[in-house]
Amino acid sequence: MKFNKEKIKNSALIFSWGLYDLANQFFVLNIVSLYFIRWLTLEKKMPELFYSAAFGISNLFIAALGPILGAFSDLSGRRRPFLIYLTLLSVIFTMALGLSENIILVLVFFAIANFGCQAASVFYNALMKNISSQKNIGLVSGIGKMLGYTGAIIALQITKPIVLESGYRATFFPTGIFFLLFALPCMIFIKDTAAKENTAYETGDGSGIPVSLKIRQALTALKATVLNINKFPGLADFLKGSFFGLCAVNTVIVFMSIYATRVFKLDENQVINLISFSTLFAILGSFFSGLLSDRFGHRNCFIAVFFLWVFCFLGGALGRNNVIYWAVGALAGLSLGATWVVSRALAIKLVPREKMGEVFGLFNLIGYIAAIIGSLFWGVIVWALSPLAELGYRIALASQILFILCGIIFLLRIPSKESLNHA
């Protein structure tokens, strides 16, 4: 009976943790990928450069501060407070997006909201170690992403009538509310189990030390991890492979709705339906990739996911009928769901518990840099090939395969036998 109670408790904790993935998708989908960029470019007629600048500046701050915050949380053993404060920061400024007509001010709000949302994910990912074991890391990661993409469908269905009746701007405030609502279980119930294990922040008598010294300690620890990265077999190649892969993946996330409109000529309702359809397959990809990676190895499954992206980009670049874009939507969903699940599980396999925050900070760092580089790469190609119109977009999509192939080369160098089980 005791075993059953513990199992139920652990399942409840996993579900509470996974709900944050669901909450996060309200912001990622409604604000980053869909309604905010369409409000800015289609309704307000602003150049895409404005969005790219705000997105890029926000990502630069995340890239710079993410690893430091991760190292700081590792030394203190406290990740939950960072998760709470950064989530609230994102929620507040997401709701504020609809309060002003001043484009510059709104872009500042967007940059702050994006910073809070993305930086919080460093600590959310690191907290997964507290509710999973070496045997079910992939499954737990998959459950989180499965709930996340379920949240994407919920977000689309809740906001679709709002958009069709009142426009893009009307979705910003409810997006913030639902982000907070679904994030609450994780923020309340997932605790810092390692909070008392680290004493690096206390003096001999147990009194606190200055924050400035704590930051210096965090920077020193982060520097040591970077300089000694080869002590963790496969970690350097994992980060390099992930960087190239995320150059392409993040570009798809940001520009997928614009591509669907410009190339496949889809209207507002059709774009939402296509994203909903793709998200259903992202749920399947999240769940089954977690199970498969636990069974066949996270490294092998990550490589397989990269090959799926190759077929996805080829289909999207060459397809010219309705059947093709629905098939590409399904494949993109499977690939996207699997990408985050397997990469998160593989990262946890490669490093010990006490380095979780630092490594996820580094992982997020390369992800944000990849997002900036991928977006610029896309923008330059589309601009250079603008006389070709639709064909220019197709070439831009096909060019993403170059990033994926570079990523595969590095992933193949990761040790295939994952006997890298850390406490």
C-alpha positions as CSV (number, residue, x, y, z in Angstrom):
1,M,0.0,0.0,0.0
2,K,2.9,2.3,0.8
3,F,4.4,1.6,-2.6
4,N,1.2,2.6,-4.3
5,K,1.0,5.9,-2.3
6,E,4.6,6.7,-3.3
7,K,3.8,5.9,-6.9
8,I,0.7,8.1,-7.0
9,K,2.6,10.9,-5.3
10,N,5.5,10.7,-7.8
11,S,3.0,10.5,-10.7
12,A,1.3,13.7,-9.4
13,L,4.6,15.5,-9.2
14,I,5.5,14.5,-12.8
15,F,2.1,15.7,-13.9
16,S,2.5,19.0,-12.0
17,W,6.0,19.5,-13.5
18,G,4.8,18.7,-17.0
19,L,2.0,21.2,-16.8
20,Y,4.6,23.9,-17.0
21,D,5.4,22.7,-20.5
22,L,1.7,23.2,-21.2
23,A,1.7,26.7,-19.7
24,N,4.9,27.6,-21.6
25,Q,3.3,26.8,-24.9
26,F,0.7,29.5,-24.5
27,F,3.4,32.0,-24.8
28,V,5.6,30.3,-27.3
29,L,2.8,29.6,-29.7
30,N,0.5,32.7,-29.3
31,I,3.2,35.3,-28.8
32,V,6.5,34.1,-30.4
33,S,5.2,32.1,-33.4
34,L,1.7,33.2,-34.3
35,Y,-0.4,36.2,-33.1
36,F,2.2,38.8,-32.0
37,I,4.3,38.6,-35.1
38,R,1.2,38.6,-37.3
39,W,-0.3,41.5,-35.4
40,L,3.0,43.4,-35.8
41,T,3.6,42.7,-39.5
42,L,0.2,42.1,-41.0
43,E,-2.1,44.4,-38.9
44,K,0.4,47.1,-38.0
45,K,2.3,46.9,-41.3
46,M,5.6,47.1,-39.5
47,P,8.7,45.6,-41.2
48,E,9.7,42.2,-40.0
49,L,13.1,43.7,-39.0
50,F,11.4,45.3,-36.0
51,Y,10.3,41.9,-34.7
52,S,13.7,40.4,-35.5
53,A,15.5,43.1,-33.6
54,A,13.3,42.7,-30.4
55,F,13.5,39.0,-30.6
56,G,17.3,39.1,-31.2
57,I,18.0,41.5,-28.3
58,S,15.9,39.5,-25.9
59,N,17.8,36.3,-26.9
60,L,21.1,38.0,-26.5
61,F,20.2,38.9,-22.9
62,I,19.1,35.3,-22.3
63,A,22.2,33.9,-23.9
64,A,24.4,36.1,-21.7
65,L,22.6,35.6,-18.4
66,G,21.2,32.1,-18.8
67,P,24.5,30.2,-18.0
68,I,25.3,32.5,-15.1
69,L,21.8,32.0,-13.6
70,G,22.2,28.3,-14.1
71,A,25.5,28.2,-12.3
72,F,24.2,30.4,-9.6
73,S,21.3,28.0,-9.0
74,D,23.6,25.0,-8.9
75,L,25.8,26.5,-6.3
76,S,22.8,27.4,-4.1
77,G,20.9,24.3,-4.8
78,R,17.8,26.5,-5.4
79,R,16.0,26.5,-8.7
80,R,12.4,27.0,-7.8
81,P,12.7,30.7,-6.8
82,F,14.2,31.5,-10.2
83,L,11.5,29.6,-11.9
84,I,8.7,31.5,-10.0
85,Y,10.2,35.0,-10.4
86,L,11.0,34.7,-14.1
87,T,7.6,33.2,-14.9
88,L,5.8,36.0,-13.2
89,L,8.0,38.5,-15.1
90,S,6.9,36.9,-18.4
91,V,3.2,36.7,-17.4
92,I,3.0,40.4,-16.4
93,F,4.6,41.7,-19.5
94,T,2.7,39.3,-21.8
95,M,-0.6,40.7,-20.4
96,A,0.8,44.2,-20.8
97,L,1.3,43.7,-24.6
98,G,-2.2,44.8,-25.4
99,L,-2.2,47.9,-23.2
100,S,-0.3,50.3,-25.5
101,E,-0.4,51.4,-29.1
102,N,3.2,52.6,-29.0
103,I,5.0,50.0,-31.1
104,I,8.4,50.6,-29.5
105,L,7.0,50.2,-26.0
106,V,5.2,47.0,-27.0
107,L,8.4,45.6,-28.5
108,V,10.2,46.3,-25.2
109,F,7.4,44.5,-23.4
110,F,7.7,41.6,-25.8
111,A,11.5,41.4,-25.3
112,I,11.1,41.3,-21.5
113,A,8.3,38.7,-21.6
114,N,10.3,36.5,-23.9
115,F,13.3,36.8,-21.6
116,G,11.3,35.8,-18.6
117,C,9.7,32.8,-20.4
118,Q,12.9,31.5,-22.0
119,A,15.2,32.0,-18.9
120,A,12.7,30.3,-16.7
121,S,13.0,27.1,-18.8
122,V,16.6,26.7,-17.6
123,F,15.4,26.0,-14.1
124,Y,12.3,24.1,-15.2
125,N,14.5,21.7,-17.1
126,A,16.9,21.3,-14.3
127,L,14.0,20.5,-11.9
128,M,13.2,17.4,-13.9
129,K,16.1,15.6,-12.1
130,N,14.1,15.9,-8.9
131,I,11.2,13.9,-10.1
132,S,12.8,11.3,-12.5
133,S,15.3,8.4,-12.3
134,Q,17.9,7.2,-14.7
135,K,15.5,4.6,-16.0
136,N,12.6,7.0,-16.9
137,I,14.3,10.3,-17.9
138,G,13.1,10.0,-21.5
139,L,9.6,9.1,-20.5
140,V,9.3,11.9,-18.0
141,S,10.7,14.4,-20.5
142,G,8.2,13.0,-23.1
143,I,5.3,13.4,-20.7
144,G,6.3,17.1,-20.2
145,K,6.4,17.8,-23.9
146,M,3.3,15.8,-24.6
147,L,1.5,18.0,-22.1
148,G,3.2,21.0,-23.7
149,Y,1.8,20.3,-27.1
150,T,-1.6,19.5,-25.7
151,G,-1.3,23.1,-24.3
152,A,-0.6,24.3,-27.8
153,I,-3.8,22.8,-29.1
154,I,-5.8,24.2,-26.1
155,A,-4.2,27.6,-26.7
156,L,-5.2,27.5,-30.4
157,Q,-8.7,26.5,-29.7
158,I,-9.3,29.0,-26.9
159,T,-7.8,31.9,-28.9
160,K,-9.1,31.1,-32.4
161,P,-12.6,32.6,-31.8
162,I,-11.0,35.6,-30.1
163,V,-8.8,36.2,-33.1
164,L,-11.5,35.7,-35.7
165,E,-13.9,38.1,-33.8
166,S,-11.6,40.7,-32.2
167,G,-8.2,40.4,-33.8
168,Y,-4.7,39.4,-32.8
169,R,-4.3,42.0,-30.0
170,A,-7.2,40.6,-28.0
171,T,-5.3,37.3,-27.4
172,F,-2.4,38.8,-25.5
173,F,-4.0,39.3,-22.1
174,P,-5.7,35.8,-21.9
175,T,-2.4,34.3,-23.0
176,G,-0.7,35.7,-19.9
177,I,-3.6,34.5,-17.6
178,F,-3.5,30.9,-19.0
179,F,0.3,30.9,-18.8
180,L,0.1,31.7,-15.1
181,L,-2.8,29.3,-14.4
182,F,-1.1,26.2,-15.8
183,A,2.3,27.1,-14.4
184,L,1.0,27.2,-10.8
185,P,1.2,23.5,-10.0
186,C,4.8,23.3,-10.9
187,M,5.7,26.4,-9.0
188,I,3.8,25.2,-5.9
189,F,4.5,21.5,-5.7
190,I,8.0,20.9,-7.2
191,K,10.5,21.5,-4.5
192,D,14.3,22.0,-4.4
193,T,15.4,18.6,-3.1
194,A,19.0,19.6,-3.2
195,A,18.6,22.9,-1.4
196,K,20.6,21.8,1.6
197,E,23.3,19.9,-0.1
198,N,25.3,22.9,-1.2
199,T,27.0,25.0,1.5
200,A,29.1,27.0,-0.9
201,Y,27.0,30.1,-0.2
202,E,27.4,30.1,3.6
203,T,30.3,31.0,5.8
204,G,31.6,28.8,8.6
205,D,29.0,30.2,11.0
206,G,26.1,29.7,8.6
207,S,25.6,33.3,7.9
208,G,24.9,34.6,4.4
209,I,27.6,36.1,2.1
210,P,27.2,39.1,-0.3
211,V,25.3,38.6,-3.5
212,S,28.3,39.9,-5.5
213,L,30.5,37.1,-4.1
214,K,27.8,34.6,-4.9
215,I,27.8,35.8,-8.5
216,R,31.6,35.6,-8.7
217,Q,31.4,32.0,-7.4
218,A,28.8,31.2,-10.0
219,L,30.9,32.7,-12.8
220,T,34.0,30.7,-11.5
221,A,32.0,27.5,-11.4
222,L,30.6,28.1,-14.9
223,K,34.1,28.9,-16.2
224,A,35.4,25.7,-14.7
225,T,32.6,23.7,-16.4
226,V,33.3,25.2,-19.8
227,L,37.1,24.8,-19.5
228,N,36.7,21.2,-18.3
229,I,33.8,20.3,-20.6
230,N,35.8,17.3,-22.1
231,K,35.6,15.7,-18.7
232,F,32.0,14.9,-19.5
233,P,32.3,12.5,-22.5
234,G,30.1,13.5,-25.3
235,L,28.9,16.8,-23.8
236,A,30.9,19.1,-26.2
237,D,29.7,17.2,-29.3
238,F,26.2,17.2,-28.0
239,L,26.2,21.0,-27.6
240,K,27.8,21.5,-31.0
241,G,25.3,19.2,-32.7
242,S,22.4,20.8,-30.9
243,F,23.6,24.2,-32.0
244,F,23.5,23.4,-35.7
245,G,20.2,21.6,-35.4
246,L,18.6,24.4,-33.4
247,C,19.6,26.9,-36.0
248,A,17.1,25.2,-38.3
249,V,14.5,24.2,-35.7
250,N,14.2,27.6,-34.2
251,T,13.9,29.2,-37.6
252,V,10.9,26.9,-38.3
253,I,9.2,27.8,-35.0
254,V,9.5,31.6,-35.7
255,F,8.6,31.7,-39.4
256,M,6.3,28.7,-39.9
257,S,3.1,30.7,-40.1
258,I,4.6,33.2,-42.5
259,Y,5.9,30.4,-44.7
260,A,2.5,28.7,-44.8
261,T,0.8,32.0,-45.8
262,R,3.4,33.1,-48.4
263,V,4.1,29.7,-50.0
264,F,1.1,27.5,-49.5
265,K,-1.3,30.6,-49.7
266,L,-3.2,29.6,-46.5
267,D,-5.6,32.1,-44.9
268,E,-5.9,32.7,-41.1
269,N,-8.3,29.9,-40.4
270,Q,-6.2,27.4,-42.5
271,V,-3.0,28.4,-40.8
272,I,-4.5,27.7,-37.3
273,N,-5.9,24.4,-38.5
274,L,-2.6,23.3,-40.0
275,I,-0.7,24.2,-36.7
276,S,-3.3,22.3,-34.7
277,F,-2.9,19.3,-36.9
278,S,0.9,19.5,-36.7
279,T,0.6,19.8,-32.9
280,L,-1.3,16.6,-32.6
281,F,1.7,14.8,-34.1
282,A,4.0,16.8,-31.9
283,I,2.2,15.2,-28.9
284,L,2.7,11.7,-30.4
285,G,6.4,12.6,-31.2
286,S,6.9,13.8,-27.6
287,F,5.5,10.6,-26.0
288,F,6.9,7.9,-28.2
289,S,10.3,9.5,-28.6
290,G,10.7,9.4,-24.9
291,L,9.9,5.7,-24.8
292,L,12.0,4.9,-27.8
293,S,15.0,6.9,-26.5
294,D,14.9,5.0,-23.1
295,R,14.9,1.8,-25.1
296,F,17.3,2.4,-27.9
297,G,19.5,5.2,-26.5
298,H,19.1,9.0,-26.5
299,R,22.0,9.6,-28.8
300,N,20.7,7.2,-31.5
301,C,17.2,8.7,-31.3
302,F,18.5,12.2,-31.5
303,I,20.3,11.4,-34.7
304,A,17.2,9.8,-36.1
305,V,15.2,12.9,-35.3
306,F,17.7,15.0,-37.3
307,F,17.1,12.8,-40.3
308,L,13.4,13.3,-39.9
309,W,14.0,17.1,-40.2
310,V,15.9,16.5,-43.5
311,F,12.8,14.9,-45.0
312,C,10.6,17.6,-43.5
313,F,12.6,20.4,-45.1
314,L,12.7,18.6,-48.4
315,G,9.0,18.1,-48.5
316,G,8.2,21.6,-47.4
317,A,10.5,23.1,-50.1
318,L,9.4,20.9,-52.9
319,G,5.7,20.3,-52.1
320,R,3.1,22.0,-54.2
321,N,-0.3,20.5,-53.3
322,N,-2.5,20.2,-50.2
323,V,-1.6,16.6,-49.5
324,I,2.1,17.5,-49.3
325,Y,1.7,20.4,-46.8
326,W,-0.5,18.3,-44.6
327,A,2.1,15.5,-44.7
328,V,4.9,18.0,-44.0
329,G,2.9,19.4,-41.1
330,A,2.6,16.0,-39.6
331,L,6.3,15.2,-40.0
332,A,7.3,18.6,-38.6
333,G,5.1,18.0,-35.6
334,L,6.7,14.6,-34.9
335,S,10.2,16.0,-35.4
336,L,9.6,19.1,-33.2
337,G,8.1,17.1,-30.3
338,A,10.9,14.6,-30.4
339,T,13.7,17.2,-30.6
340,W,13.1,18.7,-27.2
341,V,12.3,15.5,-25.5
342,V,15.4,13.6,-26.6
343,S,17.8,16.5,-26.3
344,R,16.7,17.2,-22.8
345,A,17.0,13.5,-21.8
346,L,20.4,13.2,-23.4
347,A,21.7,16.3,-21.7
348,I,20.7,14.8,-18.3
349,K,22.4,11.6,-19.2
350,L,25.7,13.3,-19.9
351,V,26.3,15.3,-16.7
352,P,25.9,14.8,-13.0
353,R,23.1,16.3,-10.9
354,E,25.2,19.2,-9.5
355,K,25.9,20.4,-13.0
356,M,22.3,20.4,-14.3
357,G,21.7,24.1,-14.0
358,E,25.0,25.0,-15.7
359,V,24.5,22.6,-18.6
360,F,20.9,23.7,-19.3
361,G,22.1,27.2,-19.1
362,L,24.7,26.4,-21.7
363,F,22.2,24.4,-23.8
364,N,19.8,27.4,-23.7
365,L,22.8,29.7,-24.6
366,I,23.5,27.8,-27.8
367,G,19.8,27.6,-28.5
368,Y,19.4,31.4,-28.3
369,I,22.5,32.0,-30.4
370,A,21.2,29.4,-32.9
371,A,17.8,31.2,-33.0
372,I,19.6,34.5,-33.8
373,I,21.9,33.0,-36.4
374,G,19.1,30.9,-38.0
375,S,16.8,33.9,-38.2
376,L,19.4,36.1,-39.8
377,F,20.4,33.3,-42.2
378,W,16.8,32.9,-43.2
379,G,16.3,36.7,-43.5
380,V,19.3,37.2,-45.7
381,I,18.4,34.4,-48.1
382,V,14.8,35.6,-48.4
383,W,15.9,39.2,-48.9
384,A,18.6,38.2,-51.5
385,L,16.1,36.0,-53.4
386,S,13.2,38.4,-53.1
387,P,12.9,38.8,-56.9
388,L,12.1,35.1,-57.0
389,A,9.1,35.6,-54.6
390,E,7.8,32.2,-53.5
391,L,10.8,30.3,-54.9
392,G,13.1,32.3,-52.6
393,Y,11.2,31.1,-49.6
394,R,11.4,27.5,-50.8
395,I,15.2,27.8,-51.3
396,A,15.5,29.4,-47.8
397,L,13.7,26.4,-46.3
398,A,15.8,23.8,-48.2
399,S,19.0,25.6,-47.1
400,Q,18.2,24.6,-43.5
401,I,19.3,21.1,-44.4
402,L,22.9,22.3,-44.3
403,F,22.5,23.0,-40.5
404,I,21.0,19.6,-39.9
405,L,23.7,17.8,-41.7
406,C,26.4,19.6,-39.7
407,G,24.6,18.7,-36.5
408,I,24.5,15.0,-37.4
409,I,28.2,15.0,-37.9
410,F,28.8,16.1,-34.3
411,L,26.1,13.8,-32.8
412,L,27.8,10.8,-34.4
413,R,30.8,11.5,-32.3
414,I,28.9,11.1,-29.0
415,P,29.7,7.8,-27.3
416,S,27.0,5.3,-28.5
417,K,27.0,3.4,-25.2
418,E,25.3,5.6,-22.7
419,S,26.9,4.1,-19.6
420,L,27.2,7.7,-18.3
421,N,24.8,7.4,-15.4
422,H,25.4,10.2,-12.9
423,A,23.8,10.5,-9.5
